[in-house]
Amino acid sequence: MTQVFIDGSSGTTGLRIRERLEGRQELTLITLPEESRKDPEARRNALNSADVAILCLPDAAAIEAVSLITNPNTIVLDASTAHRTAPGWAYGFPELGSGREEAIRTSRRVAVPGCHASGFIALVSPLVEAGILSPDARLSITSLTGYSGGGKKMIAEYESEGRSPLLDAPRAYALPQHHKHLPEMKALTGLHTLPAFLPIVGDFYSGMLVTVPVFREDLLNGATIEDIRRVYQSRYRGPIVSYRENADESGFLSALSLSGLDRMDVSVFGNEDRILLAARYDNLGKGASGAAVECLNLVIGAAPETGLRLV
């Protein structure tokens, strides 16, 4: 029986993880009473009693939690930004290939990817690896997300009765180009330059649409849109990340299409001159909680999709 402790189980990501894990007979969830959730000694005991500790905390608290762990057998899955590019931590996106799944399976420290970053990395990394995009490519990313990605404070803001009318329309943010997901976008794709990033939050609870435009001139060695499709078809065969043909809805792409699910669909649109790479998923699914559960499955030797909602 695998003992699992979710540190930060009352947050949006932690609650979804708990929902996915409850009822699994091979797991026992370590829980703390409400009055002990923030007690350092209680957390220390829980973290060191766990076979797997899942951290759903702000960066500073996640770093503190790791420092509390003295049990060499405790595996840590960190859903914060704190360790995504840190030495000694495996990046928790097994579908990227290059031995990444095995690295996750054998690691005791796994960083769960960021929500916006997951789509960008899924789209760009295989193309750089295949020699279709240069590491010197200067790219942009537009990412539309549901408001649950902003945590409890933003959820309360969007769901309050007297909310601002400005919330009725999508809102761009991270305008100074200092978003916390940018370092992993660069590191995990092999790009030499950070992308120009436009995240947008919309008036819907969960879901995500990430798009990356490229021009024919950006492609190397005479590569075409069909070459891009072939790379994705070969890399993303499911069950969690899949390449999808004709994935639009009558000419539209909805960020809500995979809300509530834990999979990601990768697609290619456009023509030979102007190409649009697209990834759709749930910011709380493959963008957070679902990704953490997938990593948990790998480190305990279960099938990656165990307990996930894929349809």
Phi and psi in degrees as a GROMACS rama.xvg file:
@    title "Ramachandran Plot"
@    xaxis  label "Phi"
@    yaxis  label "Psi"
@TYPE xy
-86.806  126.281  THR-2
-89.613  123.744  GLN-3
-121.991  130.888  VAL-4
-119.019  123.976  PHE-5
-98.7531  106.855  ILE-6
-87.7885  108.676  ASP-7
103.359  34.0919  GLY-8
-72.7983  -9.95905  SER-9
-90.701  -7.06614  SER-10
-80.793  172.941  GLY-11
-60.1073  -47.154  THR-12
-66.3843  -44.927  THR-13
-61.942  -39.3788  GLY-14
-64.1554  -41.7167  LEU-15
-66.7868  -38.6699  ARG-16
-61.6919  -47.5892  ILE-17
-58.4231  -41.7547  ARG-18
-58.9953  -39.8839  GLU-19
-72.1979  -28.3078  ARG-20
-91.9961  -25.035  LEU-21
-61.8672  135.169  GLU-22
92.8833  -8.75659  GLY-23
-78.9094  118.715  ARG-24
-68.3157  -23.1481  GLN-25
-86.3501  -1.28908  GLU-26
-119.435  145.721  LEU-27
-121.511  124.715  THR-28
-90.2625  123.023  LEU-29
-81.4947  124.81  ILE-30
-123.497  147.973  THR-31
-109.474  143.005  LEU-32
-62.0651  155.539  PRO-33
-52.6271  -40.4203  GLU-34
-71.6776  -13.3207  GLU-35
-107.476  1.13302  SER-36
-57.3819  -35.7271  ARG-37
-107.836  9.5648  LYS-38
-77.5346  119.647  ASP-39
-56.8681  -40.7696  PRO-40
-70.6252  -40.165  GLU-41
-63.8356  -42.049  ALA-42
-65.7885  -41.5592  ARG-43
-57.8926  -46.3586  ARG-44
-63.0875  -42.8203  ASN-45
-65.7987  -44.0455  ALA-46
-61.5847  -40.2957  LEU-47
-83.1718  -13.4085  ASN-48
-87.1568  -15.6852  SER-49
-83.4313  143.321  ALA-50
-73.983  -37.327  ASP-51
-134.396  125.149  VAL-52
-108.562  126.044  ALA-53
-107.832  119.558  ILE-54
-98.2216  116.646  LEU-55
-117.772  68.9938  CYS-56
-135.214  161.261  LEU-57
-60.8577  161.333  PRO-58
-54.2497  -49.6199  ASP-59
-62.6504  -40.3041  ALA-60
-68.6244  -33.8971  ALA-61
-66.7231  -41.7771  ALA-62
-61.9668  -41.9129  ILE-63
-62.1133  -43.1384  GLU-64
-60.3433  -42.8857  ALA-65
-61.9774  -37.7637  VAL-66
-67.4504  -22.1655  SER-67
-79.7405  -13.7369  LEU-68
-88.0676  118.227  ILE-69
-113.348  -11.1821  THR-70
-74.8397  114.744  ASN-71
-66.8665  -14.1429  PRO-72
-92.7892  -8.7884  ASN-73
-74.2007  123.721  THR-74
-91.4804  135.242  ILE-75
-113.343  127.924  VAL-76
-113.037  113.341  LEU-77
-105.689  115.116  ASP-78
-88.945  2.57513  ALA-79
-84.408  -179.941  SER-80
-82.5832  -10.9076  THR-81
-59.1165  -35.2667  ALA-82
-122.138  17.7852  HIS-83
-69.6896  -25.3205  ARG-84
-119.862  17.4219  THR-85
-81.146  140.295  ALA-86
-59.807  141.719  PRO-87
87.0346  -2.9877  GLY-88
-109.836  130.037  TRP-89
-79.5713  140.596  ALA-90
-87.4856  125.625  TYR-91
-83.2789  52.7235  GLY-92
-128.734  82.0549  PHE-93
-63.0487  -25.0678  PRO-94
-70.0505  -8.58309  GLU-95
-71.6283  -13.9378  LEU-96
77.0262  -156.742  GLY-97
54.9341  38.8396  SER-98
76.6676  10.8188  GLY-99
-68.3943  -36.9222  ARG-100
-62.5321  -43.9982  GLU-101
-65.0856  -36.3516  GLU-102
-62.591  -39.3076  ALA-103
-67.7406  -45.25  ILE-104
-57.5238  -34.2461  ARG-105
-102.786  -1.72459  THR-106
-89.6067  152.374  SER-107
-103.558  0.979747  ARG-108
-138.694  111.315  ARG-109
-126.134  128.08  VAL-110
-96.2737  120.635  ALA-111
-76.1894  132.427  VAL-112
-63.215  158.868  PRO-113
-77.4291  156.029  GLY-114
-65.5144  -56.6585  CYS-115
-60.7021  -41.5182  HIS-116
-63.0917  -34.2623  ALA-117
-57.2966  -46.294  SER-118
-66.6128  -45.9926  GLY-119
-60.4125  -46.1894  PHE-120
-66.0076  -41.596  ILE-121
-60.2533  -36.0326  ALA-122
-79.8689  -39.5571  LEU-123
-94.5576  -39.6303  VAL-124
-55.6074  -47.4927  SER-125
-63.8971  -29.3993  PRO-126
-75.2876  -36.6457  LEU-127
-66.2879  -44.4341  VAL-128
-61.3919  -36.235  GLU-129
-82.6645  -3.80583  ALA-130
79.196  16.9297  GLY-131
-86.5852  -35.8019  ILE-132
-114.289  140.161  LEU-133
-79.4672  146.193  SER-134
-57.9503  -20.3566  PRO-135
-85.8057  0.126735  ASP-136
-60.5697  138.911  ALA-137
-106.426  106.628  ARG-138
-112.253  165.353  LEU-139
-127.975  157.021  SER-140
-138.465  132.478  ILE-141
-114.216  127.644  THR-142
-131.48  117.242  SER-143
-101.093  123.871  LEU-144
-129.292  154.893  THR-145
-74.2606  160.081  GLY-146
-72.3282  -13.1507  TYR-147
-63.6452  -20.3249  SER-148
-64.5455  -18.247  GLY-149
-87.5731  3.13814  GLY-150
79.634  -171.322  GLY-151
-60.4139  -37.8311  LYS-152
-64.2508  -45.5388  LYS-153
-70.854  -36.4689  MET-154
-59.0936  -45.7795  ILE-155
-63.0246  -37.8591  ALA-156
-62.8125  -46.6413  GLU-157
-72.0916  -27.8115  TYR-158
-100.503  6.2108  GLU-159
-78.8654  150.518  SER-160
-68.2774  -38.5277  GLU-161
-99.0656  35.2306  GLY-162
-69.364  161.873  ARG-163
-66.268  140.165  SER-164
-64.9791  -16.6624  PRO-165
-64.7516  -21.3941  LEU-166
-75.52  -8.85015  LEU-167
-71.9349  -20.9724  ASP-168
-112.975  155.929  ALA-169
-58.3494  146.484  PRO-170
-126.659  124.444  ARG-171
-77.8959  149.128  ALA-172
-147.901  -173.41  TYR-173
52.9654  42.2043  ALA-174
-65.2155  -30.1937  LEU-175
-74.438  0.731926  PRO-176
66.0743  42.3203  GLN-177
-123.627  28.7791  HIS-178
-62.4624  144.404  HIS-179
-67.841  -15.5178  LYS-180
-84.8875  -11.1177  HIS-181
-60.6538  -41.6102  LEU-182
-59.6178  -40.528  PRO-183
-72.5189  -31.2395  GLU-184
-58.7803  -42.6661  MET-185
-72.9656  -46.8861  LYS-186
-65.8255  -39.8072  ALA-187
-86.8928  -12.3085  LEU-188
-98.1909  -18.2517  THR-189
83.8773  7.9052  GLY-190
-68.5189  150.086  LEU-191
-90.5231  -14.3252  HIS-192
-129.848  138.4  THR-193
-62.5725  141.208  LEU-194
-73.2078  157.074  PRO-195
-77.3893  125.125  ALA-196
-121.364  124.442  PHE-197
-120.718  93.0937  LEU-198
-84.4239  143.341  PRO-199
-134.339  129.941  ILE-200
-103.251  135.415  VAL-201
-116.051  170.158  GLY-202
-85.1716  62.6836  ASP-203
-150.196  151.85  PHE-204
-68.976  -53.4998  TYR-205
-147.35  152.561  SER-206
139.045  158.83  GLY-207
-155.392  139.184  MET-208
-131.565  116.872  LEU-209
-110.959  128.389  VAL-210
-127.155  141.903  THR-211
-131.563  112.642  VAL-212
-84.3151  141.452  PRO-213
-135.139  151.429  VAL-214
-105  157.948  PHE-215
-54.9358  -36.2544  ARG-216
-66.061  -18.6727  GLU-217
-78.1956  -17.6626  ASP-218
-86.1133  142.985  LEU-219
-95.5948  155.95  LEU-220
54.2956  35.4122  ASN-221
71.0255  18.1579  GLY-222
-63.0987  152.431  ALA-223
-125.246  175.802  THR-224
-60.5999  -33.0672  ILE-225
-68.3375  -34.0626  GLU-226
-64.3239  -39.4548  ASP-227
-61.8449  -46.0264  ILE-228
-59.0513  -41.3504  ARG-229
-65.0692  -38.1301  ARG-230
-61.7896  -46.9  VAL-231
-66.0224  -40.3132  TYR-232
-60.1324  -38.7249  GLN-233
-73.4686  -38.03  SER-234
-82.369  -42.4328  ARG-235
-110.799  89.8133  TYR-236
-109.19  11.0862  ARG-237
83.9303  -176.466  GLY-238
-80.0039  -10.8736  PRO-239
-94.6584  -46.3514  ILE-240
-114.376  125.688  VAL-241
-134.826  144.931  SER-242
-82.5116  132.72  TYR-243
-123.572  124.815  ARG-244
-84.5282  150.62  GLU-245
48.9416  49.6222  ASN-246
-90.3664  4.41631  ALA-247
-83.3527  165.834  ASP-248
-109.591  89.6386  GLU-249
54.0064  44.6861  SER-250
90.906  0.634858  GLY-251
-117.981  157.592  PHE-252
-123.632  120.813  LEU-253
-102.935  132.376  SER-254
-70.7111  -10.3407  ALA-255
-89.6032  -4.89458  LEU-256
-62.175  -29.7408  SER-257
-116.022  20.4258  LEU-258
-59.0677  133.396  SER-259
88.6619  -7.02245  GLY-260
-108.033  170.42  LEU-261
-116.023  14.2285  ASP-262
-106.694  173.079  ARG-263
-131.208  136.828  MET-264
-110.052  129.896  ASP-265
-111.21  131.678  VAL-266
-140.694  164.962  SER-267
-130.572  131.725  VAL-268
-129.003  173.028  PHE-269
105.763  -150.049  GLY-270
-142.972  -172.047  ASN-271
-65.659  -23.1636  GLU-272
-92.2899  -41.6726  ASP-273
-129.734  117.214  ARG-274
-117.675  136.648  ILE-275
-117.27  116.141  LEU-276
-89.1222  134.674  LEU-277
-137.78  138.618  ALA-278
-130.052  130.434  ALA-279
-123.595  138.669  ARG-280
-169.151  -177.707  TYR-281
-98.9815  129.435  ASP-282
-60.4738  -22.8907  ASN-283
-96.4806  -5.563  LEU-284
-95.5647  -106.283  GLY-285
-62.3024  -16.3986  LYS-286
-86.0699  -3.66923  GLY-287
-164.524  -91.5166  ALA-288
-63.55  -45.165  SER-289
-61.0674  -39.7807  GLY-290
-63.5302  -38.83  ALA-291
-65.1858  -41.6589  ALA-292
-65.877  -39.9059  VAL-293
-58.647  -44.3897  GLU-294
-65.0058  -40.4885  CYS-295
-57.7107  -45.8213  LEU-296
-57.922  -41.5529  ASN-297
-66.4913  -43.1037  LEU-298
-72.6389  -20.3157  VAL-299
-99.5535  2.24435  ILE-300
85.2441  17.2745  GLY-301
-92.3687  165.613  ALA-302
-62.493  139.35  ALA-303
-54.4494  -33.8181  PRO-304
-87.6993  2.04864  GLU-305
-56.6128  125.617  THR-306
79.3099  -1.74124  GLY-307
-89.1895  154.719  LEU-308
-100.66  110.474  ARG-309
-109.392  -14.8979  LEU-310
